[in-house]
């Protein structure tokens, strides 16, 4: 019953280890760049499992893509307007909202008895088009419009998205059976994700060590904004979709590929901005765990009622 809560509970272990050992922050910088290569490996494993023939874009997918963009752009400009003195909070909100669909979203959809093909199509569309949009949006968010900066953004996106995507196509071409690799490497992918979170937590901790005057209230604000956006993503994904795809649309918009935008935030806006997606990991995994627990509980109750013998009517 409680196995669905293991994943959100495991978030705290690497996060706590990163806080306790801030020295590990060096693993995310030159010459190691382990966050980048962990992200490349995770994207590669995700792309391997995509069955291109099963992708069927629908109206809901493009609606989700539009909402995904708006959930990043609108909060950013609203916060910049309301609190112009707090640009970091606006940037954290942007990276939370703009994050595309997580690789694990189809898995959760399958557990909830939803349409896996619909979820995989949503994952592919949001990750491809959000990545392309960031080439134009990141200069706006950072205020850097030089050709050097735009080239740096393009090179980063090529490394962490285009490279593993192209490599997965090549490997699938040479070894068709590679499509089954992700099923057998779930522990490996989860370990990479946990290690990435460990390094990111160490970087965040080191940031506060190097900047002792940094406001801890700022972190609470980022956590609160991340929570509001998480609730908004799941809600708007559900209410804007047709009745047939409400469960899947909510999951596609709400469950985020946070490792991707954590890496971008860290590289282009600093450790505090990356705290937004880090907190989102806690919020969306907790909601997913509750959804799966509730669904499993309802299914067990229905099965128990079917097995229960009918009570004979009392004779008159």
MOPE-V538636 format. One record per helix or strand. SS is the DSSP state (helix for helix, strand for strand). FROM is the first residue (numbers start at 1). TO is the last residue. If there is no record, write none. Layout:
BEGIN
ss | from | to
SS | FROM | TO
SS | FROM | TO
END
This chain:
BEGIN
ss | from | to
helix | 2 | 20
helix | 22 | 28
helix | 34 | 48
helix | 52 | 54
helix | 59 | 82
helix | 87 | 98
strand | 101 | 101
helix | 105 | 111
helix | 116 | 142
helix | 147 | 174
helix | 176 | 184
helix | 186 | 210
helix | 216 | 239
helix | 243 | 254
strand | 256 | 256
helix | 258 | 268
helix | 271 | 307
END
